[in-house]
Amino acid sequence: MKPKIIVTGGTGYIGSHTIIELIKSGEFEAVAVDSCVRSTPETIDRIEEITGVRIKHLAVDICDKEAFFKTIEQESPVTGIIHFAAFKSVPESVEKPLLYYRNNLGSLENVLEACERYHIPQLIFSSSAAVYGDVKELPVTEETPFGKPFCSYAHTKQIGEQMIHFFAEQHPDFQSVLLRYFN
């Protein structure tokens, strides 16, 4: 049996491409968990057209803890979660900061609690170079300190990384990777 990877936001752009690469590797079973509020379920058809593999798509809002945990229970054992499900529009996050805190941090809290409860040892978190704030010097490295967040989206990514750091300190067998993207 191949290790099962849950890809939250699996019908989004980065999530769907990650699923394609997981399938191409031949080493993993990928399951997309995505409510499709900002994507389309037809992406699963496109993944199948590209890979020849029909993956399971569970239309679940991971901010709904009960529904998300039920999904994890049904899919267990799960080896890892790749967490791409977050809102990412800087202008919208300025207009609706509470929406971003609720979605981006609430979903991550549920992911971490699922990792703890269901003994999921690995997490890849989709962060952002926005954690660096308004960078004055390039190149930026992983040692570059967080800057002042310029919007609630950036702030949720800073808080999210800190949440994972503190969680990992309390769970020595837990492994995580933080991906920081630049536009």
N, C-alpha and C positions, 0 to 999 in steps of 0.2 A: 504494500500500500504506500503510495506517495505521500509525503508530508503535505498537509492541507494548509493553504494560506488564504486568509480572509483579506480581501482588498476592499476597504471602505472607499466609497467614491469610485467604484470600479467601472461605472459607465461614463465617467468623465474622461477628459483628454489624456491626462497623465496616467490615471488609473487603468484605462483600457489598454494603453500602450504597455504598461507594466504587465498586465495580464497576458498580453500577446507574448512578451518575452519570457514569462514564467512557463507558458505552454511550450514555446519553442525550445526551452532548456530540456524539456522532457523529464524534469526532476520533481515537479510540483503539481498538485491539484489546486487550481485557483477557484475561489468562489467570490463573486461580486456581491457586495452588500451596498445598495445605493437606492435611496428613495426616489431618485430621478427628479428632484425639484429643480435642479439646474443642469440636467443632462437628459438623455433620452434612452429608453429601454431598447430601442433599435440598435444601439451600439453593440449589444450582445450578438445580434445577427451579423454585424460587420466583423466582429472578432471571429465568429465561426467561418465567415467567408475567407478570412485571411489565414486562419490556422487549421481549418477543418475540424475543429473541436467545439462542441457546444458546451459552454460552461453554465454552471448554475448561477442564476441571478435572483437574489432575494431583495425585494423592494421593501426595505426596512429603513426607518429613520433611526439612526443610531443615537439620537438624542432621547429616544423613547427607550429607557433602560430595560423595561420589562420585555419589550419586543426584541431588542438587541440581544439580551441574555438568552431568550428563548431560541433565537437563531444560533447562537454559539453552542447552546446545549444540543440542538439538532445536528450541528455540524461536527461536534467533538468526535475525536480529538483534533484540536487545531494546533499547529506548530507555531504559527506566527500571524501577526496582523500587520498589514501595510495600510497606514491610515492617511488617505488622501481626502476624506470627506470633510471639507471646510469651505466656508464662504471666503472669497478672495478679492472682491472688488474694493479697491481703496476708496473711490468716491462714495460708494454705498456705505462703507464702514464709517465714513465721516458723518453721513446723514443718519445712519441707524446703528450707533455703536452698541446698544444693548442687544440687538439681533446678533451681532458678531460675537459678543461675549457669551451669549446663551448657546449659540450653535457651536462655535469653535471650541470653547472650553467645556461645555456640557458633553459634547461628543467625545472629547479626549478623556474626560473623567470616566465616562462609561467604558471606553476602551481599556483604560488602565485597571478599572475595577474588574472587568472581564478577564484581563490577563491574570490578575490575582486570584479570582474565584475559580477560574477554569484551568489554572496552571499553564498559561500560554507564555512560553519563555522568551519570545522574540517580538520586537516591535520596530517597524520603520515608520518614522514620523515625517510627514511632509511639512517642513517649516518654510522659512523664507529668509532671504538676505535682508528683508525689511527689519529683522531684529537688530541690525547694525545702525538703524536710524539714518540720518543724513551724513553719509560718509564723506570725510574731508580728504582722506588719503587712500590711495590705492597702491598696491593690491590689498584686498581684505583677506585675512587669514582666519582660521578657526580661533586664534588667540585674540583677534580684535574684539574689544569689549562691546557689549550691547550699547547702543546709543539711545537717545531719547526717542520713543516711538512717535511717528508722525501721524498715526491714525489708530483706531481701535483694532484694525486687522493686524498691524505690526505688533501691537501690544499683546494680542491673543497669542501670537507666535512666540513672543518672549516668555509669557506666562506658561505656555504649553511646554516649552523646552525646560523650564524650571520645574514644572510638575513632574516631567519624566525623570529629571535628575534626582529629585527627592524620592520618587517612587523607587528608582533603581538602587538608591542607597539602602533602602529597607528590604530589598529583594535581591540578594547577591547572585542568584541564578538567572536573573532577568538580564537580557541583552537588548540594547536599543541603538538605533542609528537615527541621526537627525539630518535630514536633507535640507539644505539652504539653497534656494534658487535665486538667480539674478535674471532680470529682464534685459 
